[in-house]
Amino acid sequence: MSIEKIVKNPWENVYWISRMLINTDKYGGIGTDSNTMMNLAISIKSLINSREIQKENEEQRFKILKETVKNVLLKKKRKGTARYNALQNLCDDLFERLIESKDFEVLALTCEKIIIPVNMALKEIPSDDNLFVESIAKALLDTKGVNGLADIISILDDIGSKGCMAAERTEIVKAFSLLRKELNNILTDDEQDIVLTAFCQEFERRVGQKRKGRAGRGVEGITSLILDYFGITSAAAPEHFTTGLEIDKWIRTKDGWIIGISCKRTLRERWKQAYTTDIDLLNRHKIRELWHVVAFDKDLSDDKITEIGSHRAILYLPDNSQRLKRAQQHPGMKNYVRPMTNFISDLKALL
């Protein structure tokens, strides 16, 4: 199908309307409200199928449908509020795409067959990885203990990610299959292709947003699992401490100072941005050190280790790491790296 054919096809609006209904910044994200979406779809379909409306001319049908959409979207919204203004903007921009009564069928189908099924599918996809890793984590720690921390971090992250992505696949296959069967009875092959691909794009876009949030929670979850297993209680983050340090948990030591803890596969690319905290700020908040348990160390250059260490951070690396052995023999880096098997004992010594 040519680009021109797709652009001119009225069902291409399914994709753009989906984006508009979910857009939180500009339009208020009303699409996440499945009840309103269903109300909108039913109202439009009821009008289109009404004998009385069918007697009206095209101009009058269009006006009635337009007012119905506005009434549903703006229902119980107080004029002048940010919410009302966002939804009014949504209506204005929607009506630039809905130029004849036929286009309202597209809007109704988008609400009922795209937005609502995606909303429902997202509810079934875990918001964190704990569902898939807790029992496995205990088994791994029972078997390997602190000696297997590198393997545990890597395995748990991998299992959690794959488990959640398997749930994503399950939901999109179910929703896609149902949508395809329903469209088969009402649309041509070309129209089905346009609607089905719009559904897939919208699903992947929204589940991708959820995936990003889950990734951060997953890393923190691994740190919590390890600390909980060894009976180490975490503390609240230092009050008013708002730097970009990627720390998952804070541990208060017996002298009242704090250690920041994170367990991760690698130090992310944003490490340099995070390590702009000056020592005075750490002292002000009584932060003794920042400890990072890192499973993979290939991207840890000498300069990177030295830079991180100069900001009062300690890297715990796998015991068999060549980077660890090299750094331990270096006069400028040996104080910034430690073997991973020492992590729990070093921590408990300060509690």
DRENZALO-965665 format. One record per residue (C-alpha): x, z, y; residue in three letters. Coordinates in steps of 0.1 Angstrom, whole numbers, plus 2048, in hexadecimal, padded with zeros to 3 digits. Each point is the difference from the previous one (the first is absolute). Example, Ala and Ser with C-alpha at 12.3 -4.5 7.8 and 13.67 -1.06 7.14 Angstrom:
! DRENZALO-965665
SITE    u    w    v   aa
SITE  87B  84E  7D3  ALA
SITE  80E  7F9  822  SER
//
This chain:
! DRENZALO-965665
SITE    u    w    v   aa
SITE  800  800  800  MET
SITE  80E  7F6  822  SER
SITE  806  819  81C  ILE
SITE  7E6  7EE  815  GLU
SITE  7E6  804  7E5  LYS
SITE  807  825  7FC  ILE
SITE  800  807  826  VAL
SITE  7DF  7EE  805  LYS
SITE  7EF  810  7E2  ASN
SITE  7E8  81C  80B  PRO
SITE  80A  815  7E3  TRP
SITE  823  803  80E  GLU
SITE  7F1  81A  817  ASN
SITE  7FF  818  7E3  VAL
SITE  825  806  804  TYR
SITE  800  804  826  TRP
SITE  7E1  815  800  ILE
SITE  80F  817  7E6  SER
SITE  81E  806  816  ARG
SITE  7EB  807  81E  MET
SITE  7E9  819  7EE  LEU
SITE  81E  814  7F3  ILE
SITE  815  7FE  820  ASN
SITE  802  824  80C  THR
SITE  815  7FC  820  ASP
SITE  7EA  7E5  810  LYS
SITE  7DE  803  7F0  TYR
SITE  7FD  824  7F3  GLY
SITE  803  7F8  7DB  GLY
SITE  7DA  801  7F9  ILE
SITE  806  7EC  7E0  GLY
SITE  80C  820  7EE  THR
SITE  7DC  80D  804  ASP
SITE  7F0  7F1  7E1  SER
SITE  7DE  80D  809  ASN
SITE  800  7ED  821  THR
SITE  80E  7E1  7EF  MET
SITE  7E4  801  7E6  MET
SITE  7E6  806  81C  ASN
SITE  80D  7E2  812  LEU
SITE  800  7EA  7E2  ALA
SITE  7DD  80A  7F5  ILE
SITE  7F2  7FC  824  SER
SITE  80E  7DD  803  ILE
SITE  7F4  7F4  7DE  LYS
SITE  7DE  80F  805  SER
SITE  7FC  7ED  821  LEU
SITE  80D  7DF  7F2  ILE
SITE  7E7  802  7E3  ASN
SITE  7E3  80B  816  SER
SITE  7E4  7E6  802  ARG
SITE  7F9  80B  824  GLU
SITE  824  7FA  80A  ILE
SITE  801  7DF  7EE  GLN
SITE  7E3  7F4  816  LYS
SITE  815  805  81F  GLU
SITE  817  7E4  80E  ASN
SITE  825  802  7FC  GLU
SITE  807  80F  822  GLU
SITE  7E7  81C  7FC  GLN
SITE  80C  808  7DC  ARG
SITE  824  802  80E  PHE
SITE  7F5  818  81C  LYS
SITE  7EE  817  7E8  ILE
SITE  81D  801  7E7  LEU
SITE  819  807  81D  LYS
SITE  7EC  81D  80D  GLU
SITE  7FC  80E  7DD  THR
SITE  825  800  7FB  VAL
SITE  806  812  821  LYS
SITE  7E5  81A  7F8  ASN
SITE  80F  808  7DE  VAL
SITE  824  802  80C  LEU
SITE  7F8  814  820  LEU
SITE  7E6  816  7F1  LYS
SITE  804  825  80B  LYS
SITE  81F  7F7  814  LYS
SITE  801  80F  823  ARG
SITE  806  7E7  81C  LYS
SITE  821  804  812  GLY
SITE  812  810  7E3  THR
SITE  820  7F0  7F2  ALA
SITE  7ED  7FB  7DF  ARG
SITE  7E3  7EE  811  TYR
SITE  818  7EA  814  ASN
SITE  814  7F6  7E1  ALA
SITE  7E0  7F6  7EE  LEU
SITE  7F3  7ED  81E  GLN
SITE  821  7ED  800  ASN
SITE  7FA  7F9  7DB  LEU
SITE  7DE  7F2  806  CYS
SITE  80C  7EA  81D  ASP
SITE  81C  7F2  7EB  ASP
SITE  7EA  7FC  7E1  LEU
SITE  7E7  7EC  813  PHE
SITE  81C  7E7  80A  GLU
SITE  801  7F8  7DA  ARG
SITE  7DB  803  7F8  LEU
SITE  7F3  7E1  812  ILE
SITE  7E2  7F8  7EB  GLU
SITE  7E8  813  7E9  SER
SITE  812  7F3  7E1  LYS
SITE  81F  813  80B  ASP
SITE  7EE  821  7FC  PHE
SITE  7FE  7F9  7DB  GLU
SITE  825  800  800  VAL
SITE  801  821  812  LEU
SITE  7E7  810  7E7  ALA
SITE  814  7F4  7E2  LEU
SITE  821  80C  810  THR
SITE  7F1  823  804  CYS
SITE  7F0  802  7DE  GLU
SITE  818  7ED  7EA  LYS
SITE  822  805  810  ILE
SITE  801  81F  816  ILE
SITE  7EC  818  7EB  ILE
SITE  810  7F7  7DF  PRO
SITE  823  804  80F  VAL
SITE  7F5  822  80F  ASN
SITE  7F4  80B  7DD  MET
SITE  820  7F3  7EF  ALA
SITE  816  812  818  LEU
SITE  7EF  821  7F8  LYS
SITE  809  7FB  7DB  GLU
SITE  825  7FB  807  ILE
SITE  814  820  802  PRO
SITE  80D  80B  822  SER
SITE  81F  80F  7F0  ASP
SITE  814  7FD  7E1  ASP
SITE  7FB  823  7F2  ASN
SITE  7E5  7F5  7E8  LEU
SITE  81A  7EC  7ED  PHE
SITE  81F  816  803  VAL
SITE  7F8  825  7FD  GLU
SITE  7FF  803  7DA  SER
SITE  81D  7E8  7FB  ILE
SITE  815  813  81A  ALA
SITE  7FC  820  7EE  LYS
SITE  80B  7F0  7DF  ALA
SITE  81E  7F0  810  LEU
SITE  80B  821  811  LEU
SITE  7FA  814  7E0  ASP
SITE  816  7E8  7EE  THR
SITE  81C  7F8  819  LYS
SITE  7FC  81B  81B  GLY
SITE  817  7FD  81E  VAL
SITE  818  7EA  7EC  ASN
SITE  7E7  7E3  801  GLY
SITE  7F6  802  825  LEU
SITE  80B  7DC  807  ALA
SITE  7ED  7F3  7E3  ASP
SITE  7E2  815  808  ILE
SITE  7FE  7F4  824  ILE
SITE  803  7DC  7F5  SER
SITE  7E8  802  7E3  ILE
SITE  7E5  813  812  LEU
SITE  801  7E8  81E  ASP
SITE  7FE  7E2  7E9  ASP
SITE  7E4  80F  7EA  ILE
SITE  7EC  80B  81E  GLY
SITE  803  7DE  812  SER
SITE  7F7  7ED  7E0  LYS
SITE  7E3  816  7F8  GLY
SITE  7F0  7FC  822  CYS
SITE  806  7DB  800  MET
SITE  7F0  7FD  7DE  ALA
SITE  7E2  811  80F  ALA
SITE  800  7E7  81C  GLU
SITE  801  7E4  7E7  ARG
SITE  7E3  80E  7ED  THR
SITE  7EA  803  81F  GLU
SITE  808  7DD  80D  ILE
SITE  7FA  7F0  7DF  VAL
SITE  7DE  811  7FC  LYS
SITE  7F5  7F8  824  ALA
SITE  80D  7DC  7FF  PHE
SITE  7EE  7F9  7DF  SER
SITE  7DF  80D  80D  LEU
SITE  803  7EE  820  LEU
SITE  809  7DF  7EF  ARG
SITE  7E1  802  7EA  LYS
SITE  7E9  807  81D  GLU
SITE  80E  7E4  816  LEU
SITE  7FD  7E7  7E3  ASN
SITE  7DB  800  805  ASN
SITE  7FF  7FB  825  ILE
SITE  81F  7ED  80D  LEU
SITE  811  7E0  7F9  THR
SITE  823  800  7F0  ASP
SITE  811  7FB  821  ASP
SITE  7EC  81C  810  GLU
SITE  807  817  7E3  GLN
SITE  826  7FA  804  ASP
SITE  7FE  809  825  ILE
SITE  7ED  820  7FA  VAL
SITE  813  80B  7E1  LEU
SITE  822  7FC  812  THR
SITE  7F3  812  81E  ALA
SITE  7F6  81D  7E9  PHE
SITE  823  800  7F0  CYS
SITE  812  800  822  GLN
SITE  7EA  81C  80E  GLU
SITE  804  815  7E0  PHE
SITE  826  7FC  800  GLU
SITE  803  807  826  ARG
SITE  7EC  820  7FD  ARG
SITE  80F  80C  7E0  VAL
SITE  822  7F9  80E  GLY
SITE  7F9  818  81D  GLN
SITE  7F6  81B  7E6  LYS
SITE  81F  7F8  7EC  ARG
SITE  817  808  81E  LYS
SITE  7F1  822  805  GLY
SITE  801  807  7DB  ARG
SITE  825  7F7  7FF  ALA
SITE  809  81C  819  GLY
SITE  7E9  819  7EE  ARG
SITE  810  7F6  7DF  GLY
SITE  823  808  80C  VAL
SITE  7F5  822  80D  GLU
SITE  7ED  806  7E0  GLY
SITE  81F  7FB  7EB  ILE
SITE  813  81A  816  THR
SITE  7E3  818  7FC  SER
SITE  7FF  7FC  7DA  LEU
SITE  825  807  7FD  ILE
SITE  800  81F  816  LEU
SITE  7E0  80E  7F1  ASP
SITE  80E  7FC  7DD  TYR
SITE  81F  815  809  PHE
SITE  7EA  81A  812  GLY
SITE  80D  7F8  823  ILE
SITE  7E6  806  81B  THR
SITE  800  7E9  81E  SER
SITE  7FA  80B  824  ALA
SITE  7EE  7F0  81E  ALA
SITE  813  7E7  815  ALA
SITE  812  80F  81E  PRO
SITE  7E7  804  81C  GLU
SITE  801  7E4  81A  HIS
SITE  81B  7EE  7EC  PHE
SITE  7F6  7DB  803  THR
SITE  81E  7EA  7F9  THR
SITE  7FF  7E3  7E8  GLY
SITE  813  810  7E4  LEU
SITE  7F2  7F6  7DE  GLU
SITE  7FD  823  7F2  ILE
SITE  7E5  809  7E6  ASP
SITE  803  825  7FD  LYS
SITE  80F  81D  814  TRP
SITE  80F  81F  7EF  ILE
SITE  806  820  812  ARG
SITE  820  812  7F5  THR
SITE  806  826  7FE  LYS
SITE  811  801  822  ASP
SITE  7E2  7F0  811  GLY
SITE  80F  7DD  804  TRP
SITE  7F0  7E1  7F2  ILE
SITE  80B  7E4  7E9  ILE
SITE  7EE  7DE  800  GLY
SITE  7FC  7F0  7DE  ILE
SITE  7F9  7DD  7F5  SER
SITE  802  7EF  7DE  CYS
SITE  800  7DA  7FF  LYS
SITE  80E  7E1  7EF  ARG
SITE  815  7F6  81E  THR
SITE  805  808  824  LEU
SITE  7EA  7E7  812  ARG
SITE  80C  7E7  81A  GLU
SITE  7F3  815  81C  ARG
SITE  819  81C  7F8  TRP
SITE  815  7FA  820  LYS
SITE  7E1  802  816  GLN
SITE  7F7  821  7F0  ALA
SITE  823  80F  804  TYR
SITE  800  801  826  THR
SITE  7F8  825  800  THR
SITE  81B  814  812  ASP
SITE  80E  820  7F2  ILE
SITE  7F2  815  81D  ASP
SITE  7DC  7F5  7F6  LEU
SITE  807  80A  7DC  LEU
SITE  80E  822  80C  ASN
SITE  7E2  805  816  ARG
SITE  7E8  7FD  7E3  HIS
SITE  817  813  7E8  LYS
SITE  806  7E3  7E9  ILE
SITE  81E  807  7EB  ARG
SITE  803  7DE  7EE  GLU
SITE  7ED  7E2  7F4  LEU
SITE  803  7FA  7DA  TRP
SITE  7F9  7DE  7F1  HIS
SITE  7FF  7FB  7DA  VAL
SITE  806  7DB  7FD  VAL
SITE  7FD  7EE  7DE  ALA
SITE  811  7DF  80A  PHE
SITE  81E  800  816  ASP
SITE  80C  7DC  801  LYS
SITE  7F8  7FC  825  ASP
SITE  813  820  80A  LEU
SITE  81F  7F3  811  SER
SITE  81B  818  80D  ASP
SITE  7F4  7FB  823  ASP
SITE  7DD  808  7F6  LYS
SITE  809  820  7EE  ILE
SITE  816  80B  81D  THR
SITE  7E5  7F9  81A  GLU
SITE  7E5  812  7EC  ILE
SITE  817  81E  7F9  GLY
SITE  809  803  824  SER
SITE  7DC  809  807  HIS
SITE  800  81D  7E8  ARG
SITE  7F3  7EE  7E1  ALA
SITE  80B  804  7DC  ILE
SITE  7FC  7E4  7E6  LEU
SITE  7FA  809  7DC  TYR
SITE  80A  7E3  7EA  LEU
SITE  7FF  7FA  7DA  PRO
SITE  81D  812  7EF  ASP
SITE  80D  7DF  7F2  ASN
SITE  800  7EE  821  SER
SITE  820  7EF  80A  GLN
SITE  7F6  804  824  ARG
SITE  7FE  826  7FB  LEU
SITE  822  802  7EF  LYS
SITE  810  7EB  81B  ARG
SITE  7F0  815  81C  ALA
SITE  80A  821  7F0  GLN
SITE  825  7F5  802  GLN
SITE  7FD  7F5  824  HIS
SITE  80A  81A  81B  PRO
SITE  7E5  7F4  818  GLY
SITE  7E3  7FC  7E7  MET
SITE  804  81B  7E6  LYS
SITE  7EB  819  813  ASN
SITE  7E3  7E9  802  TYR
SITE  7FA  7F8  7DB  VAL
SITE  7F9  815  7E2  ARG
SITE  7F7  7F9  7DB  PRO
SITE  7DB  7FF  7FA  MET
SITE  802  81A  7E4  THR
SITE  809  819  81B  ASN
SITE  7E1  7FA  815  PHE
SITE  7EA  81C  7F2  ILE
SITE  81B  81A  7FC  SER
SITE  80D  7F9  823  ASP
SITE  7DD  804  80E  LEU
SITE  7F8  820  7EC  LYS
SITE  821  80F  80C  ALA
SITE  7F2  7FF  824  LEU
SITE  7DE  80F  7F8  LEU
//
